[in-house]
Amino acid sequence: MERCRAELTGSGRTVTAVAARWGFPDPTHVSKLFKATYGYNARALVTDSRAQTTRTRASGPEKDGGGDGGRQ
């Protein structure tokens, strides 16, 4: 489960893809086992990782002074 968790954290892969990669024929089983092991849903981990990636990409130009120079 730790390897599945690590792969879900940064890869952007789905629970179904990770389950198949690690030999689980049923992603539902992985989700239940993940929740029992870590106390939260595997899908939430994937969603949080994607949200962080999206926020990082969206905030890039604002951090370095790029953008429209304050004009609207």
C-alpha positions in Angstrom: 0.0 0.0 0.0 2.9 2.4 0.7 4.1 2.1 -2.9 0.5 2.7 -4.2 0.3 5.8 -1.9 3.6 7.1 -3.1 2.6 6.7 -6.7 -0.8 8.3 -6.2 0.8 11.3 -4.5 2.8 12.8 -7.3 2.1 11.0 -10.5 -1.4 12.3 -11.4 -2.4 8.7 -12.1 -5.8 7.4 -11.3 -6.6 4.9 -8.5 -7.6 2.4 -11.3 -4.2 2.8 -13.1 -2.2 2.4 -9.9 -4.2 -0.6 -8.8 -3.6 -2.3 -12.1 0.1 -1.5 -12.0 0.5 -3.1 -8.6 -1.5 -6.2 -9.5 -4.9 -5.4 -8.0 -7.7 -6.5 -10.3 -10.3 -4.3 -8.6 -9.7 -0.6 -7.8 -12.5 -0.7 -5.3 -10.5 -3.2 -3.2 -7.5 -0.9 -3.3 -9.7 2.1 -2.2 -11.1 0.2 0.7 -7.7 -1.1 1.8 -6.2 2.3 1.4 -8.9 3.9 3.6 -8.5 1.2 6.3 -4.7 1.7 6.2 -4.4 5.5 6.1 -7.7 6.8 7.3 -8.6 8.7 4.1 -9.6 8.0 0.6 -7.1 7.3 -2.1 -9.1 9.4 -4.5 -8.8 12.4 -2.2 -5.1 12.1 -2.4 -5.2 12.1 -6.2 -7.5 15.1 -6.2 -5.3 17.0 -3.7 -2.2 16.3 -5.8 -3.9 17.6 -8.9 -5.2 20.7 -7.2 -1.7 21.5 -5.9 -0.3 21.1 -9.4 -3.0 23.3 -10.9 -2.4 26.0 -8.2 1.3 25.9 -8.7 1.0 26.4 -12.5 -1.6 29.1 -12.1 0.3 31.1 -9.6 3.6 31.0 -11.5 3.3 34.3 -13.5 2.0 36.2 -10.6 4.9 35.3 -8.4 7.6 36.4 -10.9 5.9 39.7 -11.8 4.5 38.4 -15.1 0.9 38.9 -16.1 -0.7 42.0 -17.4 1.0 44.6 -15.3 -2.1 45.3 -13.2 -4.2 46.3 -16.3 -7.6 44.8 -16.7 
